[in-house]
């Protein structure tokens, strides 16, 4: 009888101590990807983020936004559990972190659905995408911008090439005109023609476009 009673008492003490420690535990944050370290959420800000939550004891994933799109909410209004909001408030724009939350900052001695039993410590992988309208460019955004820039550059170069082609054609046309036969009065006089009348009669036989006086 006595050993069983002692064992039961010791077990109760261990459970009580564990619960007491969990009540005094704090949120732990591990950064995976640094944010801009300039913009941090404030109470009332509208945040856009991704998160995946698991129960630490079982490793069961109980929720994720990755398969349904980013989650949007206003922080500091008690919509999310205390530890989640506390951790997200410490993240800068674009940051991706793992938040380890003790049960006292989650659901405490209550269960949440069938997957989160009472006194569960939870872990969230969180990516802070946007604070109000502020957003960092993602790799996809940057690649898209580069593609659009390259397309714009190509179109401009193509137009320049076309203009350059026409410019060369105009130059060639002018050069060809310079090579056409062209007669001047002095050239005709230099041929020792008998008289100016004869010269004039010769001049009249040439099309005007070939004459340069």
C-alpha positions in Angstrom: 0.0 0.0 0.0 2.7 2.4 1.1 4.9 2.0 -2.1 1.9 2.5 -4.3 0.9 5.6 -2.4 4.4 7.0 -2.6 4.7 6.2 -6.3 1.4 8.0 -6.9 2.5 11.0 -4.9 5.8 11.2 -6.7 4.1 10.9 -10.1 1.7 13.7 -9.2 4.6 15.8 -8.1 6.4 15.3 -11.4 3.2 16.2 -13.4 2.7 19.3 -11.2 6.3 20.4 -11.7 6.1 19.9 -15.4 2.9 21.9 -15.6 4.4 24.6 -13.5 7.5 24.7 -15.8 5.2 24.9 -18.8 3.4 27.8 -17.3 6.6 29.8 -16.9 8.1 28.8 -20.3 8.6 31.5 -22.9 8.2 31.6 -26.6 11.4 30.6 -28.5 12.1 31.9 -32.0 14.6 30.5 -34.5 15.2 32.5 -37.6 15.4 30.6 -40.9 15.5 33.5 -43.3 16.3 37.1 -42.3 13.8 39.8 -43.1 14.6 43.4 -43.8 15.1 44.1 -40.0 13.5 47.5 -40.5 9.7 46.9 -40.6 8.1 45.1 -37.7 4.3 44.6 -37.0 2.5 46.9 -34.7 -0.8 46.4 -33.0 -3.6 46.8 -35.5 -1.4 46.2 -38.6 -2.9 43.9 -41.3 -0.5 41.1 -41.9 -0.2 38.6 -44.7 1.7 35.4 -43.9 2.1 31.7 -44.3 2.3 29.3 -41.4 2.4 25.6 -40.7 1.6 24.4 -37.2 2.5 21.1 -35.6 2.1 19.5 -32.1 5.6 19.1 -30.7 4.8 16.0 -28.7 3.3 14.0 -31.6 4.7 15.8 -34.6 1.2 16.0 -36.1 0.6 18.8 -38.5 -2.7 20.4 -37.5 -2.9 23.3 -39.9 -1.1 25.0 -42.8 -1.8 27.8 -45.2 0.6 26.5 -47.8 -2.1 24.5 -49.5 -4.8 27.2 -49.4 -3.1 30.5 -49.8 -1.7 33.2 -47.4 -3.5 34.1 -44.2 -4.5 37.7 -43.6 -5.4 39.1 -40.2 -5.0 42.2 -37.9 -2.4 41.5 -35.2 -2.8 42.4 -31.5 -6.6 42.0 -31.5 -6.6 38.5 -29.9 -7.6 36.7 -33.0 -4.7 34.3 -32.8 -3.2 32.5 -29.8 -1.0 34.6 -27.5 2.3 33.0 -28.3 1.7 33.2 -32.1 1.0 36.9 -32.0 3.9 37.5 -29.6 6.3 35.7 -31.9 5.1 37.3 -35.1 5.4 40.8 -33.5 9.1 40.1 -33.2 9.5 39.2 -36.9 10.6 41.7 -39.5 9.1 42.0 -43.0 10.1 39.0 -45.2 11.4 37.0 -42.3 10.8 33.2 -42.0 11.1 31.7 -38.5 10.1 28.8 -36.4 8.2 29.7 -33.2 8.2 27.2 -30.4 5.3 28.0 -28.1 4.7 26.6 -24.6 1.2 25.4 -23.8 0.5 28.4 -21.5 0.9 30.6 -24.6 -1.3 28.3 -26.7 -4.5 26.6 -25.5 -3.3 25.8 -21.9 -5.4 23.1 -20.3 -7.9 23.1 -23.1 -7.9 21.0 -26.2 -8.3 22.4 -29.7 -10.1 19.9 -31.9 -9.0 16.3 -31.9 -5.4 16.9 -32.8 -4.3 19.3 -30.1 -4.8 17.8 -26.6 -4.6 19.9 -23.4 -1.2 21.2 -22.3 0.3 20.9 -25.8 3.4 22.8 -26.8 3.1 23.9 -30.4 5.5 24.8 -33.2 4.8 27.2 -36.1 6.9 27.8 -39.2 5.9 31.4 -40.1 6.8 33.5 -43.2 5.8 37.2 -42.9 5.0 38.3 -46.4 3.3 41.7 -46.0 2.7 44.3 -43.4 -0.3 46.4 -44.5 0.8 47.3 -48.1 4.6 46.9 -47.5 6.0 43.8 -49.2 9.5 42.6 -50.1 10.1 41.4 -53.6 10.3 37.6 -53.7 12.6 35.7 -56.0 9.6 35.1 -58.3 8.9 38.8 -58.3 12.5 39.6 -59.1 12.7 37.1 -62.0 9.4 38.5 -63.4 10.8 42.0 -63.2 14.0 40.8 -65.0 12.0 39.1 -67.7 9.9 42.3 -68.3 13.0 44.4 -68.3 14.7 42.1 -70.9 11.6 42.2 -73.1 11.5 46.0 -72.9 15.2 46.1 -73.7 14.8 43.8 -76.7 11.9 45.8 -78.1 13.9 49.0 -77.9 17.0 47.5 -79.5 14.8 46.1 -82.3 13.3 49.5 -83.0 16.8 51.0 -83.0 18.0 48.3 -85.4 15.0 49.1 -87.7 15.8 52.8 -87.6 19.5 52.1 -88.2 18.6 49.9 -91.2 16.6 52.8 -92.7 19.3 55.2 -91.9 21.8 53.1 -93.8 19.4 52.8 -96.7 19.0 56.6 -96.9 22.8 57.0 -96.9 23.2 54.5 -99.7 20.5 56.3 -101.7 22.2 59.6 -101.3 25.5 58.0 -102.3 23.9 56.5 -105.4 22.6 59.9 -106.4 26.1 61.4 -106.1 27.3 58.8 -108.7 24.8 59.8 -111.3 26.2 61.8 -114.3 26.1 65.5 -113.6 27.1 68.3 -116.1 27.9 71.9 -115.3 28.3 75.0 -117.5 32.0 75.1 -116.8 32.4 71.5 -117.8 30.7 72.1 -121.1 32.7 75.3 -121.8 35.9 73.3 -121.1 35.2 71.3 -124.2 36.1 74.3 -126.4 32.6 74.6 -128.0 32.4 77.0 -130.8 30.0 79.4 -129.1 27.8 80.0 -126.1 24.8 79.5 -128.4 26.0 76.1 -129.2 26.6 75.5 -125.5 23.1 76.5 -124.7 21.7 74.2 -127.2 23.7 71.4 -125.8 22.5 72.2 -122.3 18.9 72.1 -123.4 19.3 68.6 -124.5 20.0 67.3 -120.9 17.3 66.7 -118.4 17.3 69.4 -115.7 17.8 66.9 -112.9 21.3 66.1 -114.3 22.3 69.8 -114.4 24.1 71.5 -111.6 24.8 75.2 -112.3 
